[in-house]
């Protein structure tokens, strides 16, 4: 099969962003398929290419598959007005590639939703991978103009109806795809990289961390959707506790969070820039608690499949989440037959409850150890990424057949 894999935000593990596309492309190549990944220049990503750009793109082989990288910068720190032109530019260049070469199948992986446009332009079947449901989440968050939401709705409907199959990252997304008219829907959630994260990784701690401090680590986007003001509110209640919060990442709220930390004298909070995945794995190994936080938006409960939860479980850290739905079920152990808890789920928007959970774990090393062992066991039994890549490859091969 000649597969064109469209994912604007592609990165190898050398970068600081999600690596699902890398894992899936490599798995397809290992099955003998000829895979080309077309991507842009996403902030924090490392595509594996280092040569010069010629005529707005460069290409090369990475781990057995071809990568075509377009010189189109984009990142979470940009506002929608800056990102939308980058989305459209990528769609135009990817459409050129989709029509210029012969493909048996195109895989269009959102976000952004505009990745569907080059898939529709290709003269072959395509599979639509729904990583985030648009326009459902932007509508729930607010702040997006109504004409843009209307355009997203039309494009999402067209993608689901025209696709040979839809790959959804959660059951909630799968239900949306089916309601939009998708003929075949596969639910393939994010998986845990058990080789990159885990107790076998050499740990490290930032210099600000005291030897007696328990480290609670949040690693991911620092955006409005992540609701990290709640974490700072909790740490304001935990002054004097042997606990330090590490916020690792970038996004539209980074400057605001830094200003709050300075203005309120939150000496128990450390803000770090995005780290390459391998470096981040060492910080996970040196931490004692993993945090997954989202803004208090009900739609997030079943319409997200966060990578950061998988990293926390793979690293063997107790999970603390303020998100109901899938995240809470992971913490409570409801996603595995043994139903062994591996963390604590607190109510959305409740900073006091988050502070209580963090204090309890900071003062209970035995409980942290038990929950962390259960987290790693859940990752091994339920979320091993190799299981997801196998299902993913099967779904693409079935779509072509």
HELIX and SHEET records of a PDB file:
HELIX    1   1 UNK A   20  UNK A   30  1                                  11    
HELIX    2   2 UNK A   80  UNK A  100  1                                  21    
HELIX    3   3 UNK A  115  UNK A  121  1                                   7    
HELIX    4   4 UNK A  136  UNK A  141  1                                   6    
HELIX    5   5 UNK A  146  UNK A  162  1                                  17    
HELIX    6   6 UNK A  171  UNK A  179  1                                   9    
HELIX    7   7 UNK A  224  UNK A  226  5                                   3    
HELIX    8   8 UNK A  229  UNK A  237  1                                   9    
HELIX    9   9 UNK A  254  UNK A  263  1                                  10    
HELIX   10  10 UNK A  277  UNK A  286  1                                  10    
HELIX   11  11 UNK A  298  UNK A  301  5                                   4    
HELIX   12  12 UNK A  307  UNK A  315  1                                   9    
HELIX   13  13 UNK A  326  UNK A  332  1                                   7    
HELIX   14  14 UNK A  351  UNK A  362  1                                  12    
HELIX   15  15 UNK A  365  UNK A  382  1                                  18    
HELIX   16  16 UNK A  385  UNK A  400  1                                  16    
SHEET    1   A 8 UNK A  57  UNK A  62  0                                        
SHEET    2   A 8 UNK A  65  UNK A  74 -1                                        
SHEET    3   A 8 UNK A  34  UNK A  42  1                                        
SHEET    4   A 8 UNK A   2  UNK A   6  1                                        
SHEET    5   A 8 UNK A 105  UNK A 110  1                                        
SHEET    6   A 8 UNK A 125  UNK A 130  1                                        
SHEET    7   A 8 UNK A 165  UNK A 168  1                                        
SHEET    8   A 8 UNK A 185  UNK A 187  1                                        
SHEET    1   B 6 UNK A 269  UNK A 272  0                                        
SHEET    2   B 6 UNK A 243  UNK A 248  1                                        
SHEET    3   B 6 UNK A 214  UNK A 219  1                                        
SHEET    4   B 6 UNK A 289  UNK A 292  1                                        
SHEET    5   B 6 UNK A 318  UNK A 321  1                                        
SHEET    6   B 6 UNK A 343  UNK A 345  1                                        
END                                                                             
